[in-house]
Amino acid sequence: MSASSDRLLDRVLVTNDDGINGPGLAIAEHVAKHVSREVWTVAPAEDCSGGSRQLNLHKALRIQEHGEKRFSVTGSPADCVMMGVGEIMKDKKPDLIISGVNAGLNIGGDCGFSGTIGAAMTADVLGIPGVALSQAWRERNNIPWQTSKEWLPSVVKKLIELPSWPWNFVPNINVPAVQAADVKGISIAKQGMTTRVSPAIERRVDLRHQDYYWLYLSKDHGTPEPQEDIAVLRDDYIAVSPLSRNATDQAALSELSKTFS
C-alpha cells in the first residue's frame, strides 16, 4: 500500500455527494494531500446522494467558507465542480478532481444515479481528469473508512502515473467492506450489467393528513460475470472500473444504421 511517487500535482479539487459534513470527505482530502501540493474542497452544503449530474440552472447558488480552501455550495456535486472550477479556483484550474469518498458502493446500475460519479463525469466534460471513490459497508454505523484511508492514496497515485495521463476516462474506484489488512488487492473490473434497480416507496401521512412519500432503491445484483465490479468486490478486491461519458451503444448504432439507411 505504498504511496510513493515522483509525480505531484499542483492543485486538486475535492468534492462529494454526501455533503460538506460527510465522513468520507476527510478521507478524500487525505488522498488528495498524497498526490498534490495544494488541496481545495468544494462540497454540497447538504447531502445530495442520487443527484447524478444535475445542474441547478434556475436557482441562485450560495458559497460558504469553512476554513482555508474549504467551501460549501448550496447545490449539487456537479454544481460544486462548476463553481470550484469557474469561480473559487478560476485563477488556476485544478489538475484533478477527486469525488468521494462515498458512503456506499457505486457500481453496476447505480452508476447512473450516483452524484459521486456525476461530479467526476462533470470534471471530464470540463477537460479535467476526475476520479470517483466509494467505500462499501455492511453496517451504516460501522463503515470501515480506515480501509479507504490506507489503500486509496496508492491507487490514485498509480493512476496519475499512467502514460495516458491526463486520462480520457473516469476511474470509478470501489473499496470492499473489509478491514484494510483483509483487502486481497486491486482488480480492474467492468461495470456490472446484471444489477436491476426498482423503486421502493413508503407512504406516510403528515399532521395535516396529507400523504407524503419516501423513495428508496431496491437492488438486485443478480449473477455477475467474474470480472464485473460486484464480483471482484465480493472477493474482497478493490474494483477499479474505467468509465466513459460516451454512452453510445455501438451494436445498436450498426443495427439502426442498416434499418434507417
N, C-alpha and C positions, 0 to 999 in steps of 0.2 A: 504493500500500500504506500510505497514511497511516492512523494510528490515533488521530487527534484526535477528541475528542468532549466534549460538555458533561456527559453522564451518567456518573457514577461511583458504582458500587455500594458499599455499606458493607462487606459480607462476601461472600467467595466460598469455597466448599469445593472442593478439587481431589481427585480420586481417579483410579484407573485399574484395568486388569485385569492389567497386566504386573508389578505389584508395586512396593514402595517403592523398589527399586533399578532400576526400568525406565528406560531412557534418555529416553523420551518424557515422563516425569513433569515433568522440569525445564522442558520446552517449555510444558506446560500451566500450570505455575506462572508462567512468563513471560507467558503470555496473561492469566492472572488478574490479575497486577500492573498490566496496562494498563486493566483495567475495574473495579478495586476498591481501596478503601483498605486492606483487610485480607484477607490470603490465608491460609487454613488448608489443610493437606494431611492426608488420612486415606486411606491406601492399603493394599492387602493386604500381609501380611508376605512372601508368596511369589507367584509367577506364577499367576494364576487365569484364564488365557485360556480362552475357551469356556465360561465359567461362567454365561452368560446372566443371569437374575435370581435365581439360587439364594440362599436364605437358610439359614443354619445355625441351626436352631431346637432342635437336640438335642445340641449340644456347647458347652462353655464357650468364650467368646472372650476373648482377652487383648490388651491395648493396650500398645504400647511407644513411648516418646517418642524422636524423632530430631532434637532441636533445637527451637527456638521455633516453636510452631504446626505442627509436623510429627509425625505419628503413623503407626504401622502397626497393623493389626488382623489377628489370626490367623483370617481369614475371607475371604469373597468380596467382590467390589466392591459388591454390594448390601448386605452386612453393614457395609461401611465407610461407606456412606451413612447407614444406620440408626444406627450408633454415632456418627458425626460429628454428625448432627442431634440424636439423642436423648440423648447423653452428653457428648461432648467439647465441643460448641458449644451445649449445652442452655440456656445463659443467653440466647442470641440466635441464632435460626436464620440460615443463610446466605440471601442474596438469589438466589444462582445456584450450581449445582453443575456443574463442568466435569469431564468424564470423558475421560481420554486423557493424552497423545496416543498412540494405539495404534500399535504397530509392525506395520503391515499394514492392508489395506483392510477395512472393514466395510460391505459392500454386498450388494444382492440377497438371496439366500437365506441369506447369512452372518449377517444382522442378528438372526435368532432365536437364534443361538448366542452372540453377542458379549457378553462381560462388560462391555465398554466401553459399549455401548448399554444393557445391562441396568442399569448404575448410573444412567445418565441417565433411564431409564424409571422407576426406583425413586424418583428425585427427583420426577418428575412425579406419582407416586402420593401423595407426601407434600405435594403442593401447592407444590413449589418448582421453578422452571424448571431444566431440565437440558439440557446440550448434549454431544454425543459427537464427539470429534475423532480422526481416524485419518490416518496417513501411509503412502502406498504405497511400495514398494521393489522393486527388481529384483535387488539383491544384499544378502543379510542383513547382511553386514559393511560395507555402504556405503549406509546409509539416509540419504536427503537431509533430515535433520532441519532444516537451515537454512531449507528452503522453508517448513515449518510455522512456524518461528520468525518469519519475515518476513511471512507472509501472514495467519496466524490472528488476531493481535490486531485487525486492522482488520475482519476478517469477523465476529468475535464482537461487536465494538463496534457494527457496523451492526445486528446482530440485537437487541441490547438497546435500540437506539434506535427499534425498530419501534413504531408506535402500539398494536399488540396486546400490548405488554409489560405484565405478565408473560405469556408465551406459554401457550397450551393445547395445544402440540405440542412435539415433541422434535427440534431440528435435528440431523441426522446429517451431519457435515462430513468429507469425504474429500479429501485432498490428493494430486495425482498424483506419480508417481515421476520428477520432473524437478527441475532446479535452479530456484531462485526466479525468475530472470530469464526462464525459459522457460515459466512459467505464463501461459496466454493470458487468464485472467480467472476470473470466478466464474459458475457456471451453476446455476440452480435445476433440480433433477433429481428424477424419480420413482424410487422404489425399484425396481430391476430385478426382473423376474419370470421372466427366462429362465434364471437360474442354477440349475444342478442340482448337488446335493452327494451324493456316495456315500462309504461307508466304505472306507478303505484300511488294512488291518490287517496288521501284521508280527508273525509269531510267532517267539519266541526261546525258548531253554532255559537255565535258570539252573544254578548249580553243583550243585544237588541234583537235577538232571534233571527239574525241573518246568517246564511251559510257562508263559510269560508273554507279554503282548501289548502292542504299541504301536499306538495308534489315531491315524490321520491322516484328513484330509478331502481327497478328490479332488474338484476343482471344474471344472465346465464352464459358462462364462458364456453359451454359445450365441450367438445373433444378437440383440443388444438393439435396442430401439427408439431413435430418435435422442435423445430426452430422458431416457433412463434413466441411472442413475448410472454404470454401467460404460462406456457410450458417451461421456459427456462427459469422463470421466477418461482414456479412450483418446485423446481430442483435446486432452489437457493442460490441461483446465479443472478448477478446484476444484468438486466436486459438493456442493451443499447440498440435502439432502432432508428435508422436514418429515415426521416420523413421528408416528404416533398410537398410544396404548395401546389404543384401541378397535379391536379386531381383527374386528369383526362384518363378515361378507360380506353386503352389502346385497342383492345379486342373489339369493343363496341364501335370505335371510330372506323375500323375497317369494314365492319358489317354495315354500318349506316351509310358509309361512302358508296358501297355497292348498291344499297337499296335506293338511294336518292340520286344516283348518277344518271 
